[in-house]
Amino acid sequence: MPLDPAPGLTAPRLGGAAREGLCTDCGVSRMGDGKACGRACQFIRPDYPALERAAHGRTADPTRGEEGFFGPYLAMQRARLAPAAEGAQWTGITTALAARLLETGAVDAVLTVAPDPEDRWKPMPVIVTDPEALAQCRGMRMGYAPVVALAEPARAAGHRRIAMVGIPCQVYALRALPDTGASP
């Protein structure tokens, strides 16, 4: 499903580059302070306890259920969208939840990936502000993408309540950078 230019979906040009041989290109190295990788990367110098306390008010308790593997949680749920959304990787529930956040005004923008117009499997980082435009972001992209770097252009565009659909190392990096405006 190639990306059709649509209102509410932008793919800002990102500067910088991934640090060759060092990272998965979450996007931190492409931001204004590219050296922030040393503070933000869960692979370089992780500080899970500090971020768990900031996000959840406590650290993981390995004797409680699956917290040793997943980290702190109040409850763990399993869900699926029924019927599944067309073009979704599994059912489309993540995209539907992101769309609902936009519809209700809980967030101003969602940072995620869409298919590159030249290669539908290549991830293209996008800022989405229209819930309907999220339909173009359904499905898995087979590669890493600098989604975290979108925090700067999103904030520059005036977005203050931002959600991100990303992989765990991207979420870790975003939370570790307090100047991105991400809240735990």
C-alpha positions as CSV (number, residue, x, y, z in Angstrom):
1,M,0.0,0.0,0.0
2,P,2.0,3.0,-1.2
3,L,1.7,6.3,0.8
4,D,-0.7,8.8,-0.7
5,P,-0.1,12.4,0.3
6,A,-2.8,13.1,2.8
7,P,-3.8,15.9,5.1
8,G,-2.6,15.2,8.6
9,L,0.4,13.1,7.6
10,T,3.8,14.6,7.1
11,A,7.3,13.0,6.6
12,P,9.8,15.7,7.7
13,R,13.2,15.6,6.2
14,L,15.5,14.4,9.0
15,G,19.2,15.4,9.2
16,G,22.1,13.6,10.6
17,A,22.8,9.9,10.3
18,A,22.8,6.8,12.3
19,R,26.1,6.1,14.0
20,E,27.6,3.4,11.8
21,G,28.0,0.1,13.6
22,L,26.8,1.5,16.8
23,C,23.0,1.8,16.8
24,T,19.7,0.8,15.4
25,D,18.9,4.4,14.3
26,C,16.1,5.2,16.8
27,G,16.6,8.8,15.8
28,V,18.4,10.2,18.8
29,S,21.7,10.6,16.8
30,R,19.8,12.7,14.2
31,M,18.5,15.2,16.8
32,G,20.0,18.6,17.7
33,D,22.1,16.9,20.4
34,G,23.1,13.8,18.6
35,K,25.5,12.9,21.4
36,A,22.5,12.4,23.6
37,C,22.7,8.7,22.5
38,G,25.1,8.2,25.4
39,R,22.3,9.1,27.9
40,A,19.3,7.8,26.1
41,C,20.3,4.4,24.5
42,Q,19.3,1.4,26.4
43,F,22.2,-0.5,24.8
44,I,25.0,2.0,25.7
45,R,24.4,2.8,29.3
46,P,21.0,1.6,30.5
47,D,19.4,2.8,33.7
48,Y,16.2,0.8,33.9
49,P,15.6,1.4,37.6
50,A,15.7,5.2,37.3
51,L,13.4,5.2,34.3
52,E,11.0,2.7,35.9
53,R,10.8,4.9,39.0
54,A,10.2,8.0,36.8
55,A,7.5,6.3,34.7
56,H,5.9,4.0,37.2
57,G,6.9,5.3,40.6
58,R,8.7,2.0,41.4
59,T,11.1,-0.5,40.0
60,A,10.2,-3.9,38.6
61,D,9.6,-6.6,41.2
62,P,10.9,-9.8,39.6
63,T,8.8,-11.9,42.1
64,R,5.6,-10.3,40.8
65,G,4.2,-12.1,37.7
66,E,6.1,-11.2,34.6
67,E,7.7,-7.9,35.9
68,G,11.2,-9.4,35.6
69,F,10.6,-9.6,31.9
70,F,8.2,-6.8,31.1
71,G,8.9,-4.3,33.8
72,P,6.4,-2.7,36.2
73,Y,2.7,-2.9,35.4
74,L,-0.6,-2.6,37.1
75,A,-2.4,-5.1,34.9
76,M,-1.5,-6.9,31.7
77,Q,-4.2,-7.3,29.0
78,R,-4.4,-9.1,25.7
79,A,-6.6,-7.6,23.0
80,R,-7.4,-7.7,19.3
81,L,-9.5,-5.6,16.9
82,A,-12.5,-7.5,15.6
83,P,-12.9,-7.5,12.8
84,A,-9.3,-6.9,11.8
85,A,-8.6,-3.7,9.9
86,E,-7.7,-4.1,6.3
87,G,-3.9,-4.0,5.7
88,A,-3.1,-4.5,9.4
89,Q,-0.2,-6.7,10.4
90,W,-2.3,-8.6,12.9
91,T,-5.6,-6.9,13.7
92,G,-4.8,-3.1,13.6
93,I,-5.5,-2.4,17.3
94,T,-2.4,-0.3,17.8
95,T,-3.3,2.0,14.9
96,A,-6.9,2.1,16.1
97,L,-5.8,3.1,19.6
98,A,-3.5,5.8,18.1
99,A,-6.4,7.1,16.0
100,R,-8.7,7.2,19.0
101,L,-6.1,9.3,20.9
102,L,-6.2,11.9,18.1
103,E,-10.0,11.7,17.8
104,T,-10.5,12.5,21.4
105,G,-7.9,15.2,21.6
106,A,-5.8,13.2,24.1
107,V,-2.8,13.9,21.8
108,D,-2.1,16.5,19.1
109,A,0.1,14.2,17.0
110,V,1.3,10.6,16.7
111,L,4.9,9.7,15.7
112,T,5.0,6.4,13.8
113,V,6.1,4.9,10.5
114,A,4.4,4.6,7.1
115,P,5.6,2.7,4.1
116,D,8.1,4.6,1.9
117,P,6.6,5.5,-1.4
118,E,9.5,3.7,-3.2
119,D,9.5,0.5,-1.1
120,R,6.4,-0.5,0.9
121,W,8.5,-2.6,3.3
122,K,10.9,0.3,4.1
123,P,9.8,2.4,7.2
124,M,9.3,6.1,6.7
125,P,9.0,8.2,9.9
126,V,5.8,10.3,9.9
127,I,3.9,12.8,12.1
128,V,0.2,12.1,12.0
129,T,-2.4,14.6,13.1
130,D,-5.5,13.2,11.3
131,P,-6.9,10.0,12.7
132,E,-8.0,8.9,9.2
133,A,-4.4,9.2,7.9
134,L,-3.3,6.5,10.4
135,A,-4.8,3.9,8.1
136,Q,-1.8,4.5,5.8
137,C,0.5,3.5,8.7
138,R,-0.9,0.0,9.2
139,G,1.3,-3.0,8.9
140,M,4.9,-3.9,9.8
141,R,7.9,-2.3,8.1
142,M,10.9,-4.5,7.9
143,G,13.6,-2.2,9.4
144,Y,14.4,0.3,12.0
145,A,13.4,3.9,11.5
146,P,14.5,7.2,13.3
147,V,11.0,7.8,14.8
148,V,12.4,9.5,18.0
149,A,14.0,12.2,15.8
150,L,10.4,13.3,14.9
151,A,10.0,14.7,18.4
152,E,11.9,17.8,17.4
153,P,9.9,18.7,14.3
154,A,6.6,17.8,16.0
155,R,7.4,20.2,18.9
156,A,8.5,22.8,16.4
157,A,5.1,22.5,14.7
158,G,3.5,23.3,18.0
159,H,2.4,19.8,19.1
160,R,2.7,19.4,22.8
161,R,0.7,16.2,23.5
162,I,2.5,13.5,21.5
163,A,2.1,9.8,21.3
164,M,4.6,7.5,19.6
165,V,4.1,4.0,18.2
166,G,7.5,2.4,18.4
167,I,9.7,-0.5,19.4
168,P,10.9,-0.8,23.0
169,C,14.3,0.7,22.5
170,Q,12.7,3.8,20.9
171,V,10.3,4.2,23.8
172,Y,13.2,3.9,26.2
173,A,15.2,6.6,24.4
174,L,12.3,9.0,24.2
175,R,11.7,8.6,28.0
176,A,15.3,9.1,28.7
177,L,15.4,12.5,27.0
178,P,13.4,14.9,29.2
179,D,13.9,17.8,26.7
180,T,11.8,16.0,24.1
181,G,8.6,16.7,26.1
182,A,7.9,13.0,26.6
183,S,6.3,12.2,29.8
184,P,6.9,8.9,31.5
